[in-house]
Amino acid sequence: MSVKVNPNVELSHPLSPLSEVEIEKAVQIVKEQQQLSEHVRFMSVMLHEPKKSEVINYKPGITIDRQVFLVILDDKELKTFEAVINLTSEKVDSYEYIPGVQPNVALEEFEQCEELVKSHPDFVAALQKRGIDNPDLIMVDPWSAGNFGVQEHEGKRLLRAICWQKQSLEDNGYAYPLTGIVTYVDLNKMEVYKVEDHGVRPIPTTPGNYHPEVDETIVFRNDLKPLEIIQPEGPSFTIEGNLIKWQKWSFRYGFTPREGLVLYTINYHDKGKDRPVLYRAALSEMVVPYGEPTVSHNTQNAFDAGEYGMGQLANSLELGCDCLGEIQYFDGVVADVKGNARTIKNAICLHEEDYGIGWKHTDWRTGHVEVRRSRRLVISFFCTVGNYDYGFYWSFYQDGTIEAEVKLTGILSTGTCEDGIQTKYGSEISPGLNASHHQHFFNFRLDTMLDGENNSVVETETVSETLGEHNPNGNGFYPISRIFKTEKEALRNLDLKTQRTWKIINKNSLNRVNQPVGYKILPGENCFPFAHEEASVMRRAGFLKHHLHVTQFDENEKYATGMYPNQHAGGDGLPKYVENNRSIDDEDIVVWYTMGHHHIPRPEDWPVMPTAYINFQLKPVGFFDRNPAIDVPRPEKKCHATSSCHTQ
């Protein structure tokens, strides 16, 4: 692979991801200067981003203090602290106690939880009631406990664990759920708090394996020919530190334990200058509500980003499996609970893809044909959250489009059928095996910066023209638009009937037809939640009520569910942010878009799910004077061994 990396550029930028050395230095400083005990856990260590104005005005040679933000849990005192460490001065800039919150669950706590549960006598007794004497092949999946108003849970940091039984070490245990056993683990004390047994149920007997080493009925197809992605001259992108440049696009990447991949300062080079589009873009929150109200499942929901952290659960990607072609990988660096740096090798993948026809026209009078191939730059990461696997992909197109896409795969969360009867709240995906109906909601935070910091959002709906002499055939229709003035005006939902769209504009930057430059949100799949408004998940994830929120920029408002959603009673995040009803017209604004995947499981989703795709695009509307991909070169028509424009 040949990737152009400029060795003469300044590799350290205020938004560069934290290195292993920086993480461990920050931990060392706070340990020494705050005299922390051995009872503390480092729940999150991430870059404390400089102020937006400092980054925008930054030039090489300017010194900006390098700071690190930490969430620290003292599990003896049962207190959570936030710290900001200044690596430049090697001082603690702030250290603050945050009362009444529960920080996220760490990866190491998942692992400890499984061993604790399997060794507890009450859990062993529940297994024995089911004729299971050896817990070695028991799988325990820890789920966040949520908040259901149970008074005895107040002040405790809990996980709710459910379990399955493997038949062998490499077996897919999700085929054999032990529905009815629920175990609560107190993470601060790291001990089993309570084991509930809601009754023995028949365990399904049909295997659900998905690789041939453990299922001899899986025989690979033998008629699939090799497909190779070859770029003899290397890829078209260049890398300078964490700055990526490709086809007039430029942006910086970052990585946090909560959001995973973060993109900064996204610009498009046009008219001789870099024109800003977004300052910051990332997944803000992901919520998965389950729809089964039975005692074993009615508390089952997950806030995967806020409760667990997509970054800390990121996969190490492999060439030829997760990514194809000329690939550039970047590591993700996070911290473990002891404050040691942990590097996730190849956490981020960068590559180019052919994307079919970019544009084409055949002049039928002259026979002249012009066609251009579309190419896109894709930067992505994949993470595994228990049974589910999620890929997060950002794509940049030559026509100025930006796309955010989520790929959902992995294994369904399974249970037994109630009393051997299939429930209406799930699907029987294999004999006696139930998969609950559920939904996946993804909220993306888009700190917009179209040709400058002050932007507005326009809502446009299409209406039919009235009948009359002005519309004699009844075919007329036209769009009507309005600009949102305040945050509460912008609490909006999609409407297919009116083809409702939302466009970000800059009133102070006009195009050649004297209209404000803009980018619109182009939705893909979406849905509404079916949980009642009084449901715990709706109180805690109030943002689900609306597909769109627009807020005035506040550097402390980064997450749709607030800073600490784990076991939070609700009301934080976007519902709280918009309460002040601030001005969002010609202001520094943040656009929050929520998209949902509605999943009624089917037998074909078992034993491992074919990937489902959900996305949205940001598409230029008057941002350019004409098709920005008009200068993409003609494809090479000459036939050769690896590619061709057409058959000669």
Disulfide bonds with the S-S distance in Angstrom:
Cys323-Cys349 2.33
